[in-house]
Amino acid sequence: MYLSSMSVVTVCSLLLLCCTAALFSPAKSYLLEPCELVNETVSVEKEGCPKCLVFQTTICSGHCLTKEPVYKSPFSTIYQHVCTYRDVRYETIRLPDCPPGVDPHVTYPVALSCDCSLCTMDTSDCTIESLKPDYCMTQREIVFDY
């Protein structure tokens, strides 16, 4: 009888330990994708050109560990890190069927490496909820070899 009650206590203790560890472990333990380079379908378009080009490029995507304090002081600023570009290269693509007088070229960033850091509005979409990367307002033309 004593042995079986010890077994129950041991099992309950292990279960409690596992539940506590799951509650206080970092986000990466929940198998979230880390901040890394990924191939993504994106679109580019320009005012005055009738078509939007949809193609594959490399972007940064994934989760960054973030801590938010329980007590928020009005005297301190809270900084959240996001998955963003560390190194970037710019490429230019030509939009089809642009009328004369409209420059058909569009330059876009290609991610070479990623980092968890503060959001830079120059290269990243820092909104809470944004449009999908392949969203087009005009007629879509898909390009596979970019």
PEVEN-V988536 format. One record per residue. N is the residue number from 0. RES is the residue in three letters. PSI is psi in radians with two decimals (none if undefined). D_CENTER is the distance of its C-alpha to the mean C-alpha in Angstrom with 1 decimal. Layout:
n res psi d_center
N RES PSI D_CENTER
N RES PSI D_CENTER
//
This chain:
n res psi d_center
0 MET -0.74 55.5
1 TYR -0.69 54.2
2 LEU -0.73 52.1
3 SER -0.62 50.4
4 SER -0.55 49.6
5 MET -0.66 48.1
6 SER -0.74 45.9
7 VAL -0.75 44.6
8 VAL -0.74 43.9
9 THR -0.81 42.1
10 VAL -0.77 39.9
11 CYS -0.69 39.2
12 SER -0.76 38.3
13 LEU -0.72 35.9
14 LEU -0.76 34.3
15 LEU -0.72 34.0
16 LEU -0.76 32.5
17 CYS -0.75 29.8
18 CYS -0.73 28.9
19 THR -0.73 28.8
20 ALA -0.68 26.7
21 ALA -0.63 24.1
22 LEU -0.63 24.0
23 PHE 0.13 23.6
24 SER 2.73 21.5
25 PRO 2.88 18.0
26 ALA -0.59 14.8
27 LYS -0.35 14.7
28 SER -0.24 18.0
29 TYR 0.28 16.7
30 LEU 0.61 15.1
31 LEU 2.53 11.4
32 GLU 2.33 9.5
33 PRO 2.93 9.3
34 CYS 2.04 7.1
35 GLU 2.95 8.6
36 LEU 2.37 9.6
37 VAL 2.63 9.4
38 ASN 2.30 11.8
39 GLU 2.55 10.9
40 THR 2.15 13.5
41 VAL 2.96 13.5
42 SER 2.66 16.5
43 VAL 2.47 18.6
44 GLU 2.88 21.6
45 LYS 2.47 24.1
46 GLU 2.30 26.7
47 GLY -0.32 30.0
48 CYS 2.36 28.8
49 PRO -0.20 29.3
50 LYS 2.68 26.5
51 CYS 2.27 22.8
52 LEU 2.33 21.7
53 VAL 2.21 19.0
54 PHE 3.00 18.1
55 GLN 2.43 15.9
56 THR 3.13 14.1
57 THR 2.25 11.8
58 ILE 3.02 8.3
59 CYS 2.36 5.9
60 SER 2.60 3.2
61 GLY -3.07 4.5
62 HIS 2.55 6.7
63 CYS 2.48 9.0
64 LEU 2.29 12.5
65 THR 2.43 13.7
66 LYS 2.36 17.3
67 GLU 2.22 18.9
68 PRO 2.60 22.6
69 VAL -0.77 25.1
70 TYR 2.14 27.3
71 LYS 1.91 25.9
72 SER 2.42 28.4
73 PRO -0.19 28.9
74 PHE -0.06 29.6
75 SER 2.65 26.3
76 THR 2.42 22.8
77 ILE 2.22 19.7
78 TYR 2.25 16.8
79 GLN 2.32 13.3
80 HIS 2.44 11.1
81 VAL 2.82 7.4
82 CYS 2.01 5.5
83 THR 3.05 7.3
84 TYR 2.36 10.1
85 ARG -1.00 13.2
86 ASP 2.45 15.4
87 VAL 2.60 15.3
88 ARG 2.53 18.1
89 TYR 2.35 19.0
90 GLU 2.70 20.6
91 THR 2.40 22.8
92 ILE 2.63 23.4
93 ARG 2.17 26.5
94 LEU 2.44 26.4
95 PRO 2.69 29.4
96 ASP 0.46 32.3
97 CYS 2.43 31.7
98 PRO 2.79 35.1
99 PRO 2.46 37.2
100 GLY -0.18 36.3
101 VAL 2.12 32.5
102 ASP 2.08 30.6
103 PRO -0.01 28.8
104 HIS 2.41 26.4
105 VAL 2.30 22.7
106 THR 2.38 20.8
107 TYR 2.69 17.0
108 PRO 2.51 14.8
109 VAL 2.14 14.1
110 ALA 2.32 12.0
111 LEU -0.55 14.6
112 SER 2.77 13.0
113 CYS 2.82 10.0
114 ASP 2.64 10.7
115 CYS 1.91 10.0
116 SER -3.08 11.9
117 LEU 2.59 12.7
118 CYS 2.27 11.0
119 THR 1.98 13.1
120 MET -0.34 13.9
121 ASP -0.59 15.5
122 THR -0.11 12.5
123 SER 2.67 9.4
124 ASP 1.88 9.2
125 CYS 0.29 9.8
126 THR 2.85 11.2
127 ILE -0.79 11.2
128 GLU 2.14 11.3
129 SER 3.08 11.2
130 LEU 2.75 12.7
131 LYS 2.62 11.5
132 PRO -0.33 10.9
133 ASP 0.34 14.4
134 TYR 2.36 16.2
135 CYS 2.50 19.6
136 MET -0.34 22.4
137 THR -3.09 25.0
138 GLN 2.34 26.3
139 ARG 2.45 23.8
140 GLU 2.08 24.9
141 ILE 2.29 23.0
142 VAL 2.20 23.2
143 PHE -0.34 22.6
144 ASP 0.55 23.8
145 TYR none 21.4
//
